[in-house]
Every structure is written in C-alpha cells, then in structure tokens.
Amino acid sequence: MWNKVEARSMEISMEDEDSRKNRKNVLKLPKKMKKILKNLWNVGKEDPRRVIHAMKVGVALTLVSLLYLMEPFFKGVVKNALWAVMTVVVVLEFSAGATLRKGLNRGLGTLIAGSLAFFIEWVAIHSGKVLGGIFIGTSVFIIGSTITFMRFIPYIKKNYDYGMLVFLLTFNLITVSSYRVDTVIKIAHARLYTIGIGIGICLVMSLLVFPIWSGDDLHKSTFTKLQGLSRCIEACVHEYFEDKEKDQESSDSESDDEDLIYKGYKTVLDSKSADEALAMFAKWELRNTRLCHKFPSQQYIKVGSVLRKFSYTVVALHGCLQTEIQTPRSIRILFKDPCVRLAGEICKVLSELSENIKNRRQCSPEILSDSLEAALKDLNSTIKSQPKLFLGSNLHSNITNKHLNGDVSHYNDTNSHDIVSYHNDNNSNGCVLGQTVEQNDTVSPLPLNSVVSLSSLRSVKKSAATGEKRRLRKQLSKIAVMKSLEFSEALPFAAFASLLMEMVARLDTVIDEVKELGTIACFKEYDKTVEVRVEKPVNLVVGD
C-alpha cells in the first residue's frame, strides 16, 4: 500500500515538473519570436535590396503559376508547366549578371542538347533497330565522356559548368527515351517551350524590375575598401599615441576603435572570393560595355589583390598595439608629430583614390604630393636624431665586450690552501660588471690526515671552479637581460615606424593599379578645376 502511494506521489511530481517546463517554454516563445523578427529586420536593414529580390521572386513564381491556374494556358502546356516553375526557382538570382549567366547556360544547354538528340534519333531511325541501338549507345558514351572531361577545363568550369550539366542531362534523357517511346520528341518540344517561358520571366524581372548590377557592386566594393583602410590607419595611429589615462576613462571609445580597425582590414582580406564572383557576373552584363569595349573586371581584381597586400601592413600595425613589450609614452611622444603627419598623408592619398574611383574620375598626376615626401623625411630625420634609443648605449656595448672577452683563470700555485682566483683581463682587481670576486676565495680544505690523490684534488678544484663560474654567469645574465629589456623598449616603436614607411612604399603600387583601372574603364579625364574634397581625419589630432 505504501509503495503505491509513493509511486503516485512521484507521478504527480513529474507531471508538475513537466507542466512547469511547458509554462516556461510558452513564456519564452514571445522572446524567441521577437529575436527572430529582429534578425530578419537586421538582414533587410543591412541591404534593402534583399527585400526587393524576395518580392521579385514571389512575383515571378506567381506569373509562372498562371500556366497551371488559367485554363487556356494549361491546355497549351499540360503537365510541362512544372518545368517553367523549376526554371524560375533555379535561374532567378540576386544580381542581373548571375541571372543572365544561369539563364543563358540553361537555355543554350537545353537547345543544343535537344538539337543534337534529334539528329542522333533521326540517324538511329534510318539505321534499323539493331544498328540504331548501337549508334545511340556509342553516341551516349562518346558525348557523355567528352562533356564530362570538358567540365574540368578551368575556363569552362568557371563560366559554363551549369550549361554543360544541363546539356548532359537533357541529351541523355531525350536520346535514350526516344528509342522506346515515340512521343518523346513532342514532350521535349513542350518542355523546351516551358523552359523558355521560365527564362523569359526571369530575365524580365531581373533586368527591368529594380535591376541589381554586379558591376556596380564590384565598383562600390573597391572604393569602400580604400575608405576602410584609411579609417583603419587613422584609428591605429590614434590609439597608439593617445593618453592612456584618458583612454581608461573612455573604454567604450577604445572598443569602438578596435572594432573599426578589425573590420577595416578584415573586409579587405576576406574580399577575394566575393570580388571574383562579382567580376564573373559583371562580364555577362551588357550595360557595362556602353562606354568601353569590355568591362575591366580583371583590373578590379588586380586592384583588390594590391589592396590585400597593402592591408598586411595594416594588420602588422594593429599588432604593434597589442605587443607585450610596449615603448614608454615618454619615448613615443618624441616621435608623435612626424608619425601623425605621415599617417595623415597616407590616409589622404587613400581617401583621394577612393573618391576618384567613386566618381569615376582619373587620378591626379601629382597624387603623391611633396608633403608626403616631406613627412617621410621628417620621420626619418627624427629617428636618426635619437640613435641611442635604437642602437644602445656605450655602456651596454662595453658590458657585452667584457662579457664576451672575459677570462676565468685558475691558479694552482704552491699555496697550501689551493686558492682559486677569477680575474678579467681588462680589470686587474677582478671586478666584473661591478661584482668583485675575492682574490683569496678558497675551497674548503681537505683533512690533513686523509690520503689525497691527484685525481681527487683535480676533481675538487674543478667542482669549485664550476660553481664559481655558474654564479658569475648568473650575475652576468641577469644584468644583460635587464640591459636588453631597457634596450628593447624602443624596438616596438621602431617596428611601428618602419610599417608606416612600408605603407608609403606600397602606396606606389596601389596608385599604379588605380590609374590603370581609370584608363581601361574609361573614367573621366582629370580636371584641375574640380577639387577633390578630402576631409582631414579627426582621430589623428592627438593631444599630448
């Protein structure tokens, strides 16, 4: 009886637990829905064109569904309307170039495969039943192997892989089915028409209704990356020279600078695959050839490659802010003005390049101004004016020479106490680095009544000398480490300054590629009367 009561109470407690969990899940449901809606809102807010594309796909599917919904259309295409729906789902892409690429690949692949299949079917009919079957089998083997091998060719795989796949599928379906079914040719005709209807709807929606051009996206991506690198350099220099006490008071601004720096170069480093895809889609867009014979997609890719190499120095510059050994502010302040000036000139050039690409205008012949060269020379001369910070002091040099040239000697005279003495050739008093070793520093004597062999005596002397040598080396190493740490305090700044100079060297390559882009893309000629307004970076105004 007691067991039944206990089992019943356990069941009730488990039911209460389940009901509590269900209540919690119900209460959490509004929060989850709110989170999902917020994520959807952020996706649309990040790029409103995504909402437009979703609406375009919905309209296209509605139009193609009329082949089923309206009686006159349904009688014309019967069950083949499904191929039009499949075509819309597969072909309609985000950008016009991607839609053109997929639509033309699908259309041409289907048309060529159907034409070739009709020819093979005609030859098979006139060859008899047996020879026709052999001819079809041989044709399927040869064409299937050839098309599959051609898909490995890089150019075809990049541009026409989808068309090859559609060709292979359509050809095999029509050729093999036509040997047993007489109505396959009529079905293929109907499917070709419905696929054409689907491709036509996709092209109309993609090219005429709020079109999204891959060429414009690639163009925008290029000048946006230049702007991002400029802001990234500004934030790095601002954080490196700012007052740490002020920085502790504004931790939020520090985190914002970190995010700005990280996003600035991360966008450039991660842009290779996106740029290549946009360049490939832009080749299919005819509107990009209005002014030029061919859209310079490869030149945009070259500019992106040069910017990625330039961004490596920005990543290293950001790394200087996070090293364990940092140059003291008292040393950094000596070089603040020339560094800030040089960084400002670099950012100015990057911003001007960005504005020129944005406005489709060619670069100024004097984009590398005299002020940039003057800022570089100023930083170089300022560093040369402080040689001790980077080359070490004379004391450090003398210490190192003494340590390397030092000599430890053992004297085994007729002294009854077996005196062991250490001296340095350059110091007659046995003083090494301020540490004096006693001239009569002795080893504890052996008992007089013990039998002492020559080997045992040598071993005692050797152990004593080894102990003293270890103690001396320990003292030397401690002092050397302390001096090297003092010497290394200026090295992080040397790395920071050398990276700024490396940026100036790499700017020349960036400018050359941008100029080449302006020539190939037929940008407007440079006009001296049109002033390029580049705002001075606010973050580079660093207080003492």
C-alpha positions in Angstrom: 0.0 0.0 0.0 2.8 2.3 0.9 4.6 1.6 -2.4 1.5 2.6 -4.4 1.2 5.9 -2.5 4.9 6.7 -3.1 4.6 5.8 -6.8 1.6 8.0 -7.2 3.3 10.9 -5.5 6.3 10.6 -7.8 4.0 10.6 -10.9 2.3 13.8 -9.6 5.7 15.5 -9.0 6.9 14.5 -12.5 3.7 15.9 -14.0 4.1 19.1 -12.1 7.7 19.4 -13.4 6.5 18.8 -17.0 3.8 21.4 -16.6 6.4 23.9 -15.2 8.7 23.3 -18.2 5.8 23.7 -20.6 4.8 27.0 -19.0 8.4 28.3 -19.2 8.6 27.3 -22.9 5.3 29.1 -23.5 6.6 32.2 -21.7 9.9 32.1 -23.7 8.0 31.9 -27.1 7.4 35.6 -27.4 11.0 36.3 -26.7 12.1 33.8 -29.4 9.7 35.3 -31.9 10.9 38.8 -31.1 14.5 37.6 -31.6 13.7 36.0 -35.0 11.9 39.1 -36.2 14.8 41.3 -35.0 17.3 39.1 -37.0 15.1 39.3 -40.1 14.8 43.1 -39.7 18.6 43.4 -39.4 19.1 41.3 -42.6 16.8 43.6 -44.5 18.2 46.7 -43.0 21.8 45.7 -43.9 20.9 45.5 -47.6 17.3 46.6 -48.6 17.8 45.1 -52.0 17.4 41.7 -50.4 13.7 42.5 -49.7 13.3 43.7 -53.3 14.8 40.5 -54.6 12.5 38.4 -52.4 9.5 40.3 -53.8 10.7 39.8 -57.4 11.0 36.0 -56.9 7.5 36.0 -55.4 6.1 37.9 -58.4 7.9 35.6 -60.9 6.6 32.4 -59.3 3.1 33.9 -59.3 3.3 34.7 -63.0 4.6 31.2 -63.9 1.9 29.6 -61.8 -0.7 31.1 -64.1 0.2 28.3 -66.5 -1.5 26.0 -64.1 -4.2 28.3 -62.7 -5.6 29.6 -66.0 -7.4 27.1 -68.3 -6.2 28.4 -71.7 -2.5 28.2 -70.6 -2.9 24.8 -69.0 -4.4 23.3 -72.2 -1.4 24.5 -74.2 1.4 23.2 -71.9 -0.5 20.4 -70.0 1.8 18.9 -67.4 5.0 20.5 -68.7 4.3 23.8 -66.8 6.3 22.2 -63.9 9.5 22.8 -65.9 8.7 26.6 -66.0 8.4 26.7 -62.2 11.6 24.8 -61.8 13.4 27.1 -64.1 12.3 30.2 -62.2 13.4 28.7 -58.9 16.8 27.7 -60.3 17.7 30.6 -62.6 16.5 33.8 -60.9 19.5 35.0 -58.9 20.2 38.1 -56.8 22.0 40.1 -59.5 21.3 40.6 -63.1 24.6 39.2 -64.2 24.1 35.9 -62.2 20.6 35.5 -63.7 21.9 36.1 -67.2 24.7 33.6 -66.7 22.4 30.9 -65.4 19.5 31.6 -67.8 21.7 31.6 -70.9 23.5 28.4 -69.7 20.3 26.6 -69.1 18.7 27.8 -72.3 21.6 27.1 -74.6 22.4 23.8 -72.9 18.8 22.6 -73.4 18.6 23.9 -77.0 21.9 22.4 -78.2 21.3 19.1 -76.4 17.8 18.8 -77.9 19.1 19.6 -81.4 21.9 17.0 -81.1 19.5 14.4 -79.7 17.0 15.0 -82.6 19.9 14.4 -85.1 21.0 11.2 -83.4 17.4 10.0 -83.2 16.9 10.6 -86.9 20.1 8.7 -87.8 19.1 5.8 -85.5 15.6 5.5 -87.1 17.2 5.3 -90.6 19.8 2.7 -89.4 17.4 0.0 -88.3 16.6 -1.4 -84.9 19.9 -3.1 -84.1 22.3 -0.6 -85.7 20.2 2.3 -84.3 20.6 0.9 -80.7 24.4 0.5 -81.2 24.6 4.0 -82.6 22.7 5.5 -79.7 24.8 3.7 -77.1 28.0 4.8 -78.8 26.9 8.4 -79.0 25.9 8.5 -75.4 29.3 7.1 -74.4 31.3 9.5 -76.6 29.3 12.6 -75.8 29.0 11.8 -72.1 32.7 11.3 -71.7 33.7 14.3 -73.8 31.4 16.7 -71.9 32.4 15.4 -68.5 36.1 15.8 -69.4 35.4 19.4 -70.7 34.0 20.3 -67.4 37.5 20.0 -65.9 38.8 22.8 -68.1 39.1 25.9 -65.7 37.6 28.4 -68.1 34.6 26.2 -68.9 34.2 25.1 -65.3 34.1 28.8 -64.2 31.7 30.1 -66.8 29.7 27.2 -68.4 29.7 24.4 -65.9 25.9 24.7 -65.3 25.2 24.7 -69.0 27.4 21.6 -69.5 25.5 19.8 -66.8 22.1 20.8 -68.3 23.3 19.7 -71.7 24.4 16.3 -70.4 21.1 15.7 -68.6 18.9 16.8 -71.5 20.8 14.9 -74.1 20.7 11.6 -72.3 17.0 11.9 -71.4 15.9 12.6 -74.9 18.3 10.2 -76.7 17.7 7.2 -74.6 14.0 7.7 -74.1 13.4 8.2 -77.9 14.5 4.6 -78.6 11.4 3.1 -76.9 8.9 6.0 -76.7 7.7 7.6 -79.9 6.2 10.7 -78.2 9.5 11.8 -76.6 10.1 14.4 -79.3 6.8 16.1 -78.7 7.4 16.1 -74.9 10.9 17.6 -75.5 9.3 20.3 -77.6 6.8 21.2 -74.9 9.5 21.2 -72.2 11.7 23.5 -74.3 8.8 26.0 -74.6 8.1 26.0 -70.9 11.7 26.4 -70.0 11.9 29.3 -72.4 8.9 30.9 -70.7 10.5 30.5 -67.3 13.8 32.0 -68.6 11.9 34.9 -70.2 10.1 35.7 -66.9 13.4 35.6 -65.0 15.2 37.9 -67.4 12.3 40.4 -67.4 12.2 40.5 -63.6 16.0 40.7 -63.3 16.7 43.3 -66.0 13.7 45.5 -66.0 12.3 45.5 -62.4 14.7 47.2 -60.0 17.8 45.6 -61.5 20.8 44.8 -59.3 24.1 45.1 -61.2 27.2 43.1 -60.2 29.5 45.6 -61.9 28.2 48.4 -59.7 28.6 46.2 -56.6 32.2 45.5 -57.6 32.9 49.2 -58.2 31.4 50.1 -54.8 33.3 47.4 -53.1 36.6 48.7 -54.4 36.3 52.3 -53.2 34.7 51.1 -49.9 37.8 49.0 -49.2 40.1 52.0 -49.7 37.9 54.1 -47.3 38.0 51.3 -44.7 41.8 51.1 -44.9 42.1 54.8 -44.5 39.9 54.8 -41.4 41.8 51.8 -40.0 45.2 53.5 -40.2 43.7 56.6 -38.5 42.3 54.5 -35.7 45.7 52.7 -35.2 47.7 55.9 -35.0 45.1 57.5 -32.7 45.2 54.6 -30.3 49.0 54.3 -30.4 49.7 57.9 -29.4 46.7 58.6 -27.2 46.9 59.2 -23.4 46.4 56.0 -21.5 44.8 57.8 -18.6 42.2 59.4 -20.9 41.8 56.0 -22.5 40.8 54.4 -19.2 38.1 57.0 -18.7 36.6 56.2 -22.2 36.7 52.4 -22.5 33.7 52.5 -24.8 35.6 54.6 -27.4 38.5 52.2 -27.2 36.3 49.2 -28.1 34.8 51.2 -30.9 38.3 51.9 -32.3 39.2 48.2 -32.0 36.0 47.2 -34.0 36.8 49.9 -36.6 40.4 48.6 -37.0 39.4 45.0 -37.2 36.5 45.5 -39.6 38.7 47.8 -41.8 41.3 45.2 -42.7 39.1 42.1 -42.3 36.8 43.3 -45.1 39.8 43.7 -47.4 41.3 40.3 -46.5 38.0 38.4 -46.9 37.1 40.1 -50.2 38.9 37.8 -52.7 36.1 35.3 -53.4 33.4 37.9 -53.4 35.3 40.1 -55.8 36.0 37.2 -58.2 32.3 36.2 -58.2 31.1 39.8 -58.9 33.7 40.1 -61.7 32.5 36.9 -63.3 28.8 38.0 -63.1 29.7 41.5 -64.4 31.1 40.0 -67.6 27.5 38.9 -68.5 26.0 42.4 -68.1 25.8 44.2 -71.4 25.2 47.6 -69.8 28.8 47.7 -68.6 30.0 47.9 -72.2 28.3 51.2 -73.0 31.5 53.3 -72.8 34.2 50.6 -73.0 34.7 47.7 -75.3 34.8 45.3 -72.3 34.1 45.6 -68.6 37.6 45.7 -66.8 36.7 43.0 -64.3 40.2 41.6 -64.2 41.6 45.1 -63.4 39.2 45.4 -60.5 40.5 42.0 -59.2 44.1 43.3 -59.6 43.2 46.4 -57.5 41.7 44.1 -54.9 44.8 42.0 -54.8 47.1 45.0 -54.3 44.9 46.3 -51.5 45.1 42.9 -49.8 48.9 43.1 -49.9 48.7 46.7 -48.6 46.4 45.6 -45.8 49.0 43.1 -44.5 51.0 46.1 -43.2 47.8 47.5 -41.6 47.4 44.1 -39.8 51.0 44.3 -38.6 50.5 47.9 -37.5 47.5 46.8 -35.4 49.7 44.1 -33.9 52.1 46.7 -32.6 49.2 48.0 -30.4 48.9 44.6 -28.7 52.5 43.5 -28.1 53.6 42.6 -24.6 56.6 44.9 -24.6 55.4 48.5 -25.3 57.5 51.6 -25.8 57.0 54.0 -22.9 55.0 57.1 -23.6 58.0 59.3 -22.8 59.8 57.8 -25.8 56.7 57.7 -28.1 56.0 61.4 -27.5 59.3 62.2 -29.1 58.1 60.9 -32.5 54.4 61.6 -32.3 54.3 64.6 -34.6 56.2 63.1 -37.6 54.2 59.8 -37.3 50.9 61.5 -37.1 51.8 63.7 -40.0 53.0 60.8 -42.2 49.9 58.7 -41.3 47.7 61.7 -42.2 49.3 62.0 -45.6 48.8 58.2 -46.2 45.2 58.4 -45.3 44.8 61.5 -47.5 46.1 59.6 -50.5 43.9 56.6 -49.9 40.8 58.8 -49.4 41.6 60.7 -52.7 41.9 57.4 -54.5 38.6 56.3 -53.1 36.9 59.5 -54.2 38.3 59.2 -57.7 37.1 55.6 -58.2 33.7 56.5 -56.6 33.2 59.5 -59.0 34.7 57.5 -62.0 37.4 60.1 -62.4 41.1 59.5 -63.2 43.8 60.3 -60.6 45.8 63.4 -60.4 49.3 63.1 -61.8 50.6 64.7 -58.6 48.7 62.5 -56.1 51.9 61.7 -54.3 52.4 65.2 -53.1 55.6 66.9 -51.8 54.0 66.9 -48.3 54.1 63.1 -48.2 57.8 63.1 -49.1 58.5 65.8 -46.5 56.6 63.9 -43.8 58.6 60.8 -44.6 61.9 62.7 -44.5 60.8 64.3 -41.2 60.2 61.0 -39.5 63.5 59.6 -40.8 65.5 62.5 -39.5 63.7 62.4 -36.2 64.6 58.7 -35.7 68.2 59.4 -36.7 68.4 62.2 -34.1 67.9 59.6 -31.3 70.4 56.9 -32.2 70.9 55.7 -28.6 67.3 54.5 -28.3 67.7 52.1 -31.2 71.5 51.3 -31.2 72.0 51.0 -27.5 74.4 53.0 -25.2 78.2 52.7 -25.0 77.8 51.1 -21.5 75.7 48.3 -23.0 78.4 47.8 -25.7 81.2 47.8 -23.1 79.3 45.3 -20.9 78.8 43.0 -23.8 82.5 43.1 -24.8 83.6 42.5 -21.3 81.3 39.5 -21.0 82.5 38.1 -24.3 86.2 38.7 -23.7 86.2 37.8 -20.1 88.5 35.1 -18.9 88.3 32.8 -15.9 91.7 31.6 -14.8 92.6 29.0 -12.2 95.8 29.5 -10.3 97.3 26.4 -8.7 100.5 27.7 -7.1 102.3 26.2 -4.2 99.6 27.6 -2.0 98.7 25.2 0.7 95.0 26.3 0.7 94.6 25.7 -3.0 93.5 29.2 -3.7 91.3 29.7 -6.8 91.2 33.2 -8.3 89.0 34.7 -11.1 90.0 37.8 -12.9 89.3 39.6 -16.1 92.0 40.7 -18.5 90.6 44.3 -18.5 90.2 44.6 -14.8 93.2 43.8 -12.6 91.1 43.9 -9.4 88.9 41.1 -10.5 85.9 43.4 -10.9 83.4 42.2 -13.5 80.3 44.4 -14.0 80.6 45.9 -10.6 80.7 42.5 -8.9 84.1 41.8 -7.2 85.3 38.3 -6.8 87.7 37.9 -3.8 91.3 37.1 -4.9 91.6 34.6 -2.0 88.3 32.9 -2.4 89.2 29.4 -1.3 87.8 26.0 -1.4 87.2 24.3 1.9 90.4 22.4 2.7 90.6 18.6 2.9 91.6 17.0 6.2 95.3 16.8 6.6 95.4 13.2 7.7 93.4 12.0 4.6 95.1 10.4 1.6 94.5 12.7 -1.3 95.2 11.5 -4.8 96.0 13.8 -7.7 92.7 13.0 -9.5 90.6 13.7 -6.4 92.4 17.0 -5.9 91.7 18.0 -9.5 88.1 17.0 -9.1 87.7 19.2 -6.1 89.3 22.1 -7.9 87.1 21.5 -11.0 83.9 21.5 -9.0 84.8 24.6 -7.1 85.7 26.4 -10.4 82.4 25.3 -12.0 80.4 26.6 -9.0 82.1 30.0 -9.2 81.7 30.1 -13.0 78.0 29.4 -12.7 77.5 32.1 -10.1 79.3 34.6 -12.2 77.4 33.7 -15.4 74.1 34.0 -13.5 75.1 37.5 -12.4 76.1 38.4 -15.9 72.9 37.0 -17.5 70.7 39.0 -15.1 72.4 42.2 -15.9 72.4 41.5 -19.6 68.7 40.7 -19.6 68.0 44.0 -17.7 70.0 46.0 -20.1 68.4 44.2 -23.1 65.0 44.9 -21.7 65.8 48.6 -21.4 67.2 48.5 -25.0 64.1 46.7 -26.3 61.7 49.2 -25.0 62.3 51.3 -28.2 62.1 48.4 -30.6 58.3 48.2 -30.7 58.2 51.8 -31.9 60.9 51.1 -34.5 58.6 48.4 -35.8 55.6 50.8 -35.8 57.6 53.5 -37.7 59.0 51.0 -40.2 55.5 49.8 -41.0 54.4 53.4 -41.7 57.3 53.7 -44.1 56.4 50.4 -45.7 52.9 51.7 -46.4 54.4 54.7 -48.3 56.4 52.2 -50.4 53.3 50.1 -51.2 51.2 53.1 -52.0 53.0 53.5 -55.3 51.8 50.1 -56.4 48.2 50.8 -55.4 48.3 54.1 -57.3 49.6 52.5 -60.4 46.8 49.9 -60.4 44.1 52.5 -59.8 45.5 54.6 -62.7 45.4 51.6 -64.9 41.8 51.0 -63.9 40.8 54.5 -64.8 42.4 54.2 -68.2 40.8 50.8 -69.0 37.4 51.7 -67.5 37.3 55.0 -69.5 37.0 57.2 -66.4 36.6 60.9 -66.9 39.8 62.8 -67.5 41.4 64.6 -64.6 40.3 68.2 -64.3 42.3 70.7 -62.2 39.2 72.9 -61.7 37.4 70.1 -60.0 38.7 69.9 -56.4 38.6 66.6 -54.6 37.5 67.3 -51.1 39.1 65.0 -48.6 38.3 65.8 -45.0 41.2 65.7 -42.6 40.9 62.8 -40.2 39.6 63.9 -36.8 41.2 61.0 -34.9 44.7 62.0 -35.9 44.5 65.1 -33.8 46.2 63.6 -30.7 46.8 65.6 -27.6 49.9 65.5 -25.5 
